[in-house]
Amino acid sequence: MMCLVYTTWMSCRGVGNGLISVIRARGWRYLLLALIDVEACTLVTFSHQFTSLAGIQLLDCVAIPVALALSCLVLGVRYRMVHIVGVSVSLMGVGCLVWAGIDDNRDPATTGKNHLVGDMLCLGGAVFFSITTVLQELTVKTVDIIEYLGMIGFFGTILCGMQTATLESLKLESFQWNNVPVITFLIVYCITQFVFFSLVPVILFESGATALQLALLTADSFNVLSGMLVHQYKFHALYFVSYTLTMTGIYIYAIKRTPMSSNSRRQHTEPTAPDYRDVILRHMSHPDVGEVEMATSSGMSGVSGTLDVRTSTLGSEKETMDATSIPPSVSSDTAFTSFYGSYYD
């Protein structure tokens, strides 16, 4: 659905921001990000077949310290004591959830070696998911959200199709496509995932990867609620304690915004208007070219004016060109430089 909506939307955009232009400029970076994202979802999904829900909830917490470390190293985020306290309180909530005894409802098939395999799959998926959220935050703060969703939808669809054809071909052949309840659940699942992945970039842009990881901890409480309704989990008073601690930790974390280093702030500020006079002199090699003047409505503070090129032999004739028609990539000062390359590449 992401490919159908956002990739199509991106393909209809103008030259420079279209699908083909972005693929040529930085397509391999989006391919790498889509690969990590797809494998993170795959590992966590497969882990449900081997381990218990409590084990998955506990191991998912590994994504939080990994996201903290990567945010410091990659994004230059500087956490304060209030953020550490908020994370600690949220993790205490998850501990209460596991302590509540969900593990007693484990299926016999999830013991022994199978349980270890499931734990390793969940652990790998949590690490991959933390990596992809940090890279997603870097992306949405470097390029626009539509480009990110369109490219992830494009490459993600290709990778998911290849992986499904390789690993799940036999299951697809035996699947009963006339089973209305199962098809209904799949449709609801696809719509839910589409809404989730559409909102994640907005949350990352406004709050960051660590805040997203903390917010996702509340999903554990809703997992327990659904388990009580579907799988007959036993009710425990610590469920309320867990949810309260998790929400309290998120509130404490959000009291203060996470400061960023000066280098990271420079990447996210509006680029200054470049001086194009040297560029014109370098590109115009005609022997009759003389004086070059740049006239803008606001002096050197804008690029929306015109360039008057006066030649010494043509008298009063002028050749006027719009300053905005000059490719911004000629000046390295106009580009956002990051893992995803120049915005104008």
Secondary structure, 3 states (H helix, E strand, C coil): CHHHHHHHHHHCCCCCCCHHHHHHHHHHHHHHHHHHHHHHHHHHHHHCCCCCHHHHHHHHCCHHHHHHHHHHHHHCECCCHHHHHHHHHHHHHHHHHHHCCHHHHCCHHHCHHHHHHHHHHHHHHHHHHHHHHHHHHHHHCCCCHHHHHHHHHHHHHHHHHHHHHHHCHHHHHHCCCCCHHHHHHHHHHHHHHHHHHHHHHHHHHHCCHHHHHHHHCHHHHHHHHHHHHHCCCCCCCHHHHHHHHHHHHHHHHCCCCCCECHHHHHHCCCCCCCCCHHHHHHHCCCCCEEEEEEECCCHHHCCCCEEEEEECCCCCCEEEEEHHHCCHHHCHHHCCCCCCCCCCC
